[in-house]
Amino acid sequence: MHSTDTSQAPAPQAATGDRRRWFALAIVMTAAFMDLVDVTIVNIAVPSIQRDEGATFSQIQWITAGYALAFAAGLVTGGRLGDIHGRKRIFLLGIGGFTLASALCGFAVNPEMLVASRILQGAMAALMVPQVLSIVHATFPAHERGKVFGLFGAIVGLGAVSGPLLGALLTEWNLFGLEWRPIFLINLPVGVAGLVLGSRFITESKAPRALKLDLAGVALVTLALLMLLYPLTRGRELGWPVWGYVSMAGALVVFAALVAYERAKGARDGSPLIELSLFRVKSFAAGIAVQTVFGVGLGVFFLVWTLYMQVGLGWSALRAGLTGVPFSVAVSAAAGMSVQLLVPRFGRKVLQAGALVMAAGVLIYLVEAERYGLGITSWQMVLPLVVMGAGMGLIVAPLTDAVLSEVPREHAGSASGLINTVQQMGHALGLGLVSVVFFGVIDDRLTDRAAPAEVGGAFVDGFTHALGWVAGVLVAIFLLMYALPRRPAQHVEGAGADGTPVTGEAPETPEAREEKAELVP
């Protein structure tokens, strides 16, 4: 049965006259901000959690990787559930569940409960986050979306800047003697307000021709990721047992089974979890590879960087958080420049320059960390962090546009979900690889009776070794980017990044014409 909802219909006059849409925008943007901050805020508090709860390094990896894994496994499903059951309904369910999971994280009595609560939090974020852009798409007419997506970019930048700093402050202040717990409990008032206001101001919308939910596809994706990540994360602690290698090899078999199943399901009823036809678009296939590998690099760097500063160098959470501010500011500034000024003029070269600039920053950091050792200061880190941040900013903002530029319009939602999914998968994989590229080096250096200076030296060695891996990943990204289109052509329902009409849209398919016919009242 087709939905009778017309909120997606091209009716700019009705939408423009409704002030409630700006309240709805503020609510969904707050939810997106909450998710972004929650990812970055935890990294800075990891050493405090380890110290206060006696968590093992494996549990520390799972506090971060568990969230990323659940988020990755659920993103496409969350988007599909919104299409079927209503975006407002699923958004409210997601924000309510995210708030509850945050409370469970904040009141966790042991590391095991914290890991489980973080996995639940990631799963709830996977329900909440995909609805944000869908609600914006359904609520705002095409000529206003450029302005809205500009605001969204600013929120992303603000989340990157404020997350580590907020995490550091909340950890240092030790509010009510709760140590690190306020980093999770701060979500409670925000989540409750979002739930109450969202139920009042967000307009319900559904896909006009909702597809069915592919539960078998969800199960296969989750199983393959677990078979790959669990042995990677626990292998070092357990002495790299044979079953770990068998499990990782088996993950490749499950991924192959997933592809075969999705192909058959697409032919049978046209509602696969993953739209495999998208991978025939060269720029999309290359972009997915770039997003995955980029996620791996970021997953390795951010956890290792935090442990290096706080455990290796013995810095406080606040000092570590403040040290990261130049990086976040550089990301935000470069992201704004890349979208508005550079990409329209230079196209793909901007993204490739970003990969090389970021790699240069990583190598400068590697040289400085080796040269200054335990005596390195925050000021000496400013140059490599600004260079890295500028490179990252040149990549993150225009990459999604480049990946989607040749995707047929009716598959844009599915493609966007896949982009977010593979980036989170890459992030989780990177966190798993920390065992190999960081903790493995530390284990080789340390004995049970190591002096504090030896511990610090081992962490410096582990950090520089991990940076070498990150630089290699960025060079691989630079090469993969050659498969992206030279100049991304925007074709998002006739609106460019600034909200003005654009040409060069993908050819309209019969499915798209049918969908448009159902949207018009």
C-alpha positions as CSV (number, residue, x, y, z in Angstrom):
1,M,0.0,0.0,0.0
2,H,1.5,3.4,-1.0
3,S,1.8,6.2,1.5
4,T,-0.5,9.1,1.1
5,D,2.0,11.4,2.8
6,T,2.8,14.4,0.6
7,S,5.4,16.2,2.7
8,Q,8.0,15.2,0.1
9,A,6.0,16.7,-2.7
10,P,7.5,19.6,-4.6
11,A,5.5,22.3,-2.9
12,P,7.9,25.0,-2.0
13,Q,5.2,27.6,-1.2
14,A,3.7,25.4,1.5
15,A,7.0,24.5,3.0
16,T,8.4,28.0,2.9
17,G,5.4,29.4,4.8
18,D,5.7,26.9,7.6
19,R,8.0,28.2,10.4
20,R,7.8,24.9,12.2
21,R,10.4,23.5,9.7
22,W,13.1,25.6,11.3
23,F,12.3,24.2,14.7
24,A,12.4,20.7,13.2
25,L,15.8,21.5,11.7
26,A,17.2,22.7,15.0
27,I,16.0,19.4,16.6
28,V,17.5,17.0,14.1
29,M,20.7,19.0,13.9
30,T,21.0,18.8,17.7
31,A,20.6,15.0,17.4
32,A,23.3,14.9,14.7
33,F,25.6,17.1,16.9
34,M,25.0,14.8,19.9
35,D,26.1,11.8,17.8
36,L,29.2,13.5,16.5
37,V,30.3,14.8,19.9
38,D,29.7,11.3,21.4
39,V,32.2,9.7,19.0
40,T,34.9,12.3,19.8
41,I,34.2,12.9,23.4
42,V,34.8,9.2,24.4
43,N,38.4,9.1,22.9
44,I,39.7,11.8,25.2
45,A,38.2,10.1,28.3
46,V,39.5,6.6,27.4
47,P,42.6,6.7,29.7
48,S,40.4,7.8,32.7
49,I,37.9,5.0,32.0
50,Q,40.8,2.5,31.9
51,R,42.3,3.8,35.1
52,D,39.1,4.1,37.1
53,E,37.4,0.9,35.9
54,G,40.5,-1.3,35.5
55,A,39.5,-1.9,31.8
56,T,41.9,-4.0,29.7
57,F,43.2,-2.5,26.4
58,S,40.9,-4.9,24.5
59,Q,37.9,-3.5,26.4
60,I,39.1,0.0,25.7
61,Q,39.1,-0.8,22.0
62,W,35.6,-2.3,22.2
63,I,34.3,0.8,24.0
64,T,35.1,2.7,20.8
65,A,34.9,-0.1,18.2
66,G,31.6,-1.5,19.6
67,Y,29.9,1.8,18.9
68,A,31.3,2.1,15.4
69,L,30.4,-1.5,14.6
70,A,26.8,-1.3,15.8
71,F,26.5,2.1,14.0
72,A,27.9,0.7,10.8
73,A,25.8,-2.5,10.8
74,G,22.6,-0.6,11.5
75,L,22.9,2.5,9.3
76,V,21.3,1.2,6.1
77,T,18.7,-0.7,8.1
78,G,17.9,2.5,10.1
79,G,17.4,4.4,6.8
80,R,15.1,1.7,5.4
81,L,13.0,1.6,8.6
82,G,12.4,5.3,8.3
83,D,11.3,4.9,4.7
84,I,8.9,2.1,5.7
85,H,7.5,3.2,9.1
86,G,8.0,7.0,9.0
87,R,11.1,9.1,9.5
88,K,9.7,11.0,12.5
89,R,8.6,7.8,14.3
90,I,12.0,6.1,13.8
91,F,13.9,9.3,14.7
92,L,12.1,9.6,18.0
93,L,12.6,5.9,18.7
94,G,16.4,6.4,18.0
95,I,16.8,9.5,20.1
96,G,14.9,8.0,23.0
97,G,17.0,4.8,22.8
98,F,20.2,6.8,22.4
99,T,19.3,8.8,25.6
100,L,18.6,5.6,27.5
101,A,21.8,3.9,26.3
102,S,23.7,7.1,27.4
103,A,22.3,6.7,30.9
104,L,23.4,3.0,31.0
105,C,26.9,4.1,29.9
106,G,27.0,6.8,32.6
107,F,25.9,4.4,35.3
108,A,27.9,1.3,34.1
109,V,29.2,-0.7,37.1
110,N,32.0,-2.5,35.2
111,P,33.8,-2.4,31.8
112,E,31.6,-5.2,30.4
113,M,28.4,-3.2,31.1
114,L,30.0,-0.1,29.5
115,V,30.9,-2.1,26.3
116,A,27.4,-3.5,26.0
117,S,25.8,-0.1,26.6
118,R,28.1,1.5,23.9
119,I,27.0,-1.2,21.4
120,L,23.4,-0.3,22.2
121,Q,24.2,3.4,21.9
122,G,25.7,2.8,18.4
123,A,22.6,0.8,17.4
124,M,20.3,3.6,18.5
125,A,22.4,6.2,16.7
126,A,21.9,4.0,13.5
127,L,18.2,4.6,13.9
128,M,18.5,8.3,14.6
129,V,21.2,9.6,12.3
130,P,19.9,8.4,8.8
131,Q,16.6,10.2,9.5
132,V,18.3,13.6,9.8
133,L,18.9,14.2,6.1
134,S,15.7,12.4,5.1
135,I,13.7,14.8,7.4
136,V,15.5,17.8,5.9
137,H,14.9,16.5,2.4
138,A,11.2,16.0,3.2
139,T,10.7,19.3,5.0
140,F,12.6,21.9,2.9
141,P,12.0,22.8,-0.7
142,A,14.9,22.4,-3.1
143,H,15.9,26.1,-3.2
144,E,16.4,26.2,0.6
145,R,18.4,23.0,0.9
146,G,21.7,24.6,0.0
147,K,21.5,26.9,3.0
148,V,20.4,24.0,5.2
149,F,23.3,21.7,4.1
150,G,25.7,24.7,4.8
151,L,24.4,24.8,8.3
152,F,24.8,21.0,8.6
153,G,28.5,21.4,7.6
154,A,29.0,24.0,10.3
155,I,27.5,21.7,12.9
156,V,29.9,18.9,11.8
157,G,32.8,21.3,12.2
158,L,31.5,22.4,15.6
159,G,31.1,18.8,16.7
160,A,34.7,18.1,15.7
161,V,36.0,21.1,17.7
162,S,33.9,20.8,20.8
163,G,33.8,17.0,21.3
164,P,37.4,16.5,22.6
165,L,37.4,19.8,24.5
166,L,34.1,19.1,26.2
167,G,35.2,15.5,27.0
168,A,38.4,16.9,28.6
169,L,36.6,19.5,30.7
170,L,33.9,17.1,32.0
171,T,36.6,14.6,32.9
172,E,38.9,17.1,34.6
173,W,36.1,18.8,36.5
174,N,35.0,15.4,38.1
175,L,31.5,16.7,38.6
176,F,29.9,15.3,41.8
177,G,32.8,12.9,42.0
178,L,31.5,11.0,38.9
179,E,34.9,11.0,37.2
180,W,34.4,10.3,33.4
181,R,30.6,9.5,33.6
182,P,29.3,13.0,32.8
183,I,30.5,12.6,29.2
184,F,27.6,10.2,28.8
185,L,25.1,11.8,31.2
186,I,25.2,15.1,29.4
187,N,23.2,13.5,26.7
188,L,20.2,13.0,29.0
189,P,18.7,16.5,29.2
190,V,19.5,17.1,25.5
191,G,17.9,13.8,24.5
192,V,14.8,14.3,26.5
193,A,14.3,17.8,25.1
194,G,14.8,16.4,21.5
195,L,12.2,13.8,22.2
196,V,9.6,16.2,23.5
197,L,10.2,18.9,20.9
198,G,10.6,16.5,18.0
199,S,7.2,14.9,18.7
200,R,5.7,18.3,18.4
201,F,7.5,20.0,15.5
202,I,8.8,17.3,13.1
203,T,6.4,16.5,10.3
204,E,6.0,12.8,9.5
205,S,7.1,11.5,6.1
206,K,7.6,8.1,4.4
207,A,8.9,6.9,1.1
208,P,6.1,6.8,-1.4
209,R,7.0,3.2,-2.4
210,A,8.7,1.8,0.6
211,L,10.9,-1.3,0.1
212,K,10.9,-4.3,2.4
213,L,13.4,-4.8,5.2
214,D,16.2,-7.2,4.3
215,L,16.8,-8.9,7.7
216,A,19.0,-11.7,6.2
217,G,21.2,-9.0,4.7
218,V,21.5,-7.3,8.0
219,A,22.4,-10.6,9.7
220,L,25.1,-11.4,7.1
221,V,26.7,-7.9,7.3
222,T,26.8,-8.0,11.1
223,L,28.2,-11.6,11.2
224,A,30.9,-10.8,8.7
225,L,32.0,-7.7,10.6
226,L,32.1,-9.5,13.9
227,M,34.1,-12.5,12.5
228,L,36.6,-10.0,11.2
229,L,36.9,-7.5,14.1
230,Y,36.5,-9.7,17.2
231,P,39.7,-11.7,16.5
232,L,41.6,-8.6,15.5
233,T,40.7,-6.9,18.7
234,R,41.2,-9.8,21.1
235,G,44.0,-11.7,19.2
236,R,46.9,-9.9,20.9
237,E,45.6,-10.6,24.4
238,L,44.9,-14.3,23.6
239,G,48.3,-15.0,21.8
240,W,46.8,-14.9,18.3
241,P,45.1,-18.3,18.4
242,V,44.4,-20.4,15.2
243,W,40.6,-19.8,15.5
244,G,41.2,-16.1,15.1
245,Y,42.8,-16.6,11.7
246,V,40.0,-19.1,10.7
247,S,37.4,-16.5,11.8
248,M,39.0,-13.7,9.7
249,A,39.2,-15.9,6.7
250,G,35.6,-17.0,7.2
251,A,34.5,-13.3,7.2
252,L,35.6,-13.1,3.6
253,V,33.4,-16.2,2.8
254,V,30.4,-14.5,4.6
255,F,31.0,-11.3,2.6
256,A,31.0,-13.3,-0.6
257,A,27.7,-15.0,0.5
258,L,26.2,-11.6,1.2
259,V,27.0,-10.4,-2.3
260,A,25.4,-13.5,-3.8
261,Y,22.4,-13.2,-1.6
262,E,21.9,-9.5,-2.3
263,R,22.1,-10.1,-6.1
264,A,19.5,-12.9,-5.9
265,K,17.2,-10.8,-3.6
266,G,17.5,-7.8,-5.9
267,A,16.4,-9.9,-8.9
268,R,13.6,-11.5,-6.9
269,D,11.8,-8.6,-5.2
270,G,13.9,-5.5,-5.9
271,S,14.5,-4.7,-2.2
272,P,18.1,-5.7,-1.3
273,L,19.8,-4.1,1.7
274,I,22.7,-3.2,-0.6
275,E,22.0,-1.9,-4.1
276,L,24.8,-3.8,-6.0
277,S,24.1,-2.0,-9.3
278,L,25.7,1.1,-7.7
279,F,29.1,-0.6,-7.8
280,R,28.9,-0.5,-11.6
281,V,29.3,3.2,-11.3
282,K,33.1,3.6,-11.4
283,S,33.2,6.8,-9.3
284,F,30.9,5.3,-6.6
285,A,32.9,2.0,-6.4
286,A,36.2,4.0,-6.1
287,G,34.6,6.4,-3.6
288,I,33.4,3.6,-1.4
289,A,37.0,2.2,-1.4
290,V,38.3,5.7,-0.4
291,Q,35.8,6.1,2.4
292,T,36.6,2.6,3.8
293,V,40.4,3.1,3.8
294,F,40.0,6.7,5.1
295,G,37.9,5.3,8.0
296,V,40.7,2.8,8.8
297,G,43.3,5.6,9.0
298,L,41.2,7.7,11.2
299,G,40.3,4.8,13.5
300,V,43.9,4.0,14.0
301,F,45.1,7.6,14.5
302,F,42.6,9.0,17.0
303,L,42.7,6.2,19.6
304,V,46.5,5.9,19.4
305,W,46.9,9.7,19.6
306,T,44.9,9.9,22.8
307,L,46.7,7.0,24.5
308,Y,50.1,8.5,23.4
309,M,49.4,11.9,25.0
310,Q,47.6,10.7,28.2
311,V,49.3,7.4,29.0
312,G,52.7,7.7,27.2
313,L,53.4,11.4,27.9
314,G,51.4,11.5,31.1
315,W,49.3,14.5,30.2
316,S,46.0,15.4,31.7
317,A,42.7,15.0,29.7
318,L,42.4,18.8,29.6
319,R,45.9,19.3,28.2
320,A,45.3,16.6,25.6
321,G,42.0,18.1,24.6
322,L,43.4,21.6,24.2
323,T,46.3,20.3,22.2
324,G,43.8,18.9,19.7
325,V,42.0,22.3,19.2
326,P,44.3,23.5,16.3
327,F,43.6,20.3,14.4
328,S,39.8,20.7,14.7
329,V,39.9,24.4,13.8
330,A,42.1,23.6,10.7
331,V,39.6,20.8,9.6
332,S,36.6,23.2,9.8
333,A,38.4,26.1,8.0
334,A,39.7,23.9,5.2
335,A,36.4,22.1,4.8
336,G,34.6,25.4,4.2
337,M,37.2,26.6,1.7
338,S,37.2,23.3,-0.2
339,V,33.5,23.2,-0.9
340,Q,32.9,26.9,-1.6
341,L,36.1,28.0,-3.4
342,L,38.5,25.1,-4.4
343,V,36.4,22.2,-5.6
344,P,34.3,24.2,-8.1
345,R,37.6,25.4,-9.7
346,F,40.0,22.4,-9.3
347,G,37.7,19.4,-8.9
348,R,39.3,16.1,-7.9
349,K,42.8,17.6,-7.5
350,V,41.6,19.2,-4.2
351,L,40.8,15.9,-2.6
352,Q,44.1,14.4,-3.8
353,A,46.0,17.4,-2.5
354,G,44.2,16.9,0.8
355,A,45.4,13.3,1.1
356,L,49.0,14.4,0.4
357,V,48.9,17.3,2.8
358,M,47.4,15.1,5.5
359,A,50.2,12.5,4.9
360,A,52.8,15.3,5.1
361,G,51.3,16.4,8.5
362,V,51.5,12.8,9.7
363,L,55.2,12.5,8.7
364,I,56.1,15.8,10.3
365,Y,54.4,14.5,13.5
366,L,56.4,11.3,13.2
367,V,59.7,13.1,12.9
368,E,58.9,15.5,15.9
369,A,57.7,12.6,18.1
370,E,60.9,10.7,17.5
371,R,63.1,13.8,17.9
372,Y,61.6,15.2,21.1
373,G,60.5,11.9,22.7
374,L,58.9,12.3,26.2
375,G,60.0,16.0,26.2
376,I,57.7,17.1,23.4
377,T,55.3,20.0,24.1
378,S,51.9,20.9,23.0
379,W,53.3,23.9,21.0
380,Q,55.6,21.6,19.1
381,M,52.6,19.6,18.0
382,V,50.7,22.6,16.5
383,L,52.4,22.5,13.1
384,P,51.8,18.8,12.2
385,L,48.3,19.0,13.6
386,V,47.3,22.1,11.6
387,V,48.8,20.5,8.4
388,M,46.9,17.3,9.1
389,G,43.7,19.1,9.9
390,A,43.9,21.2,6.7
391,G,44.5,18.0,4.6
392,M,41.5,16.3,6.3
393,G,39.3,19.3,5.8
394,L,40.1,19.3,2.0
395,I,38.9,15.6,1.9
396,V,35.9,15.2,4.2
397,A,33.6,18.0,3.0
398,P,33.7,17.4,-0.8
399,L,34.2,13.6,-0.8
400,T,30.5,12.6,-0.5
401,D,29.6,14.9,-3.4
402,A,32.4,13.3,-5.5
403,V,31.2,9.8,-4.7
404,L,27.5,10.5,-5.4
405,S,28.0,12.7,-8.5
406,E,27.4,9.9,-11.0
407,V,24.8,7.9,-9.0
408,P,21.3,7.9,-10.5
409,R,19.0,10.1,-8.5
410,E,16.5,7.4,-7.3
411,H,19.4,5.6,-5.6
412,A,20.9,8.6,-3.8
413,G,19.4,7.5,-0.4
414,S,20.8,4.0,-0.7
415,A,24.1,5.3,-1.9
416,S,24.4,7.8,1.0
417,G,23.6,5.1,3.5
418,L,26.3,2.9,2.0
419,I,28.9,5.7,2.2
420,N,28.3,6.2,5.9
421,T,28.2,2.5,6.6
422,V,31.6,1.7,4.9
423,Q,33.2,4.7,6.7
424,Q,32.0,3.4,10.0
425,M,33.1,-0.1,9.1
426,G,36.5,1.2,8.2
427,H,36.7,3.1,11.5
428,A,35.8,-0.1,13.4
429,L,38.5,-2.0,11.4
430,G,41.0,0.7,12.2
431,L,40.3,0.4,15.9
432,G,40.7,-3.3,15.6
433,L,44.1,-2.9,13.9
434,V,45.3,-0.8,16.8
435,S,46.1,-4.1,18.5
436,V,48.6,-4.9,15.7
437,V,50.2,-1.5,14.8
438,F,50.3,0.0,18.3
439,F,49.9,-2.4,21.2
440,G,52.0,-5.1,19.4
441,V,55.0,-2.7,19.4
442,I,54.4,-1.8,23.1
443,D,54.3,-5.4,24.1
444,D,57.6,-6.0,22.4
445,R,59.2,-3.2,24.4
446,L,57.8,-3.7,27.9
447,T,58.2,-6.2,30.7
448,D,56.0,-6.6,33.7
449,R,58.4,-4.6,35.8
450,A,58.9,-1.7,33.4
451,A,59.7,1.7,34.9
452,P,57.4,4.7,34.1
453,A,60.1,6.1,31.7
454,E,60.2,2.8,29.8
455,V,56.4,2.8,29.5
456,G,56.5,6.3,28.1
457,G,59.2,5.4,25.6
458,A,57.3,2.3,24.5
459,F,54.2,4.4,23.9
460,V,56.3,6.9,21.8
461,D,57.6,4.0,19.7
462,G,54.1,2.6,19.3
463,F,52.8,6.0,18.3
464,T,55.5,6.6,15.6
465,H,55.0,3.1,14.2
466,A,51.2,3.7,14.0
467,L,51.8,7.0,12.2
468,G,53.9,5.2,9.6
469,W,50.9,3.0,8.9
470,V,48.5,6.1,8.7
471,A,50.8,7.8,6.2
472,G,50.8,4.7,4.1
473,V,47.0,4.6,4.2
474,L,46.8,8.2,3.0
475,V,49.1,7.5,0.0
476,A,46.8,4.6,-0.9
477,I,43.8,7.0,-0.7
478,F,45.6,9.5,-3.0
479,L,46.0,6.7,-5.6
480,L,42.4,5.5,-5.3
481,M,41.1,9.0,-5.9
482,Y,42.3,8.8,-9.5
483,A,39.1,6.8,-10.1
484,L,36.9,9.7,-8.9
485,P,35.4,12.0,-11.5
486,R,37.6,15.0,-12.4
487,R,34.8,17.5,-11.6
488,P,31.8,16.2,-9.5
489,A,28.6,17.1,-11.2
490,Q,25.8,17.9,-8.7
491,H,22.4,16.5,-9.5
492,V,20.5,16.6,-6.2
493,E,17.0,17.4,-7.4
494,G,17.9,20.5,-9.2
495,A,19.7,22.3,-6.3
496,G,23.4,23.0,-6.0
497,A,25.4,23.4,-2.8
498,D,24.2,27.0,-2.6
499,G,20.6,26.2,-3.3
500,T,20.6,27.5,-6.9
501,P,19.3,25.3,-9.7
502,V,21.9,23.2,-11.5
503,T,21.9,21.2,-14.7
504,G,23.6,17.8,-15.4
505,E,21.2,15.6,-13.6
506,A,21.3,11.9,-14.0
507,P,18.8,10.5,-16.6
508,E,15.4,9.9,-15.1
509,T,14.5,6.2,-14.9
510,P,11.0,4.7,-15.1
511,E,11.2,4.0,-11.3
512,A,12.0,7.7,-10.7
513,R,9.1,8.9,-12.9
514,E,6.7,6.5,-11.0
515,E,8.0,7.9,-7.7
516,K,7.5,11.5,-8.8
517,A,4.0,10.7,-10.0
518,E,3.1,9.4,-6.6
519,L,4.6,12.4,-4.8
520,V,2.5,15.0,-6.6
521,P,-0.8,15.5,-4.8
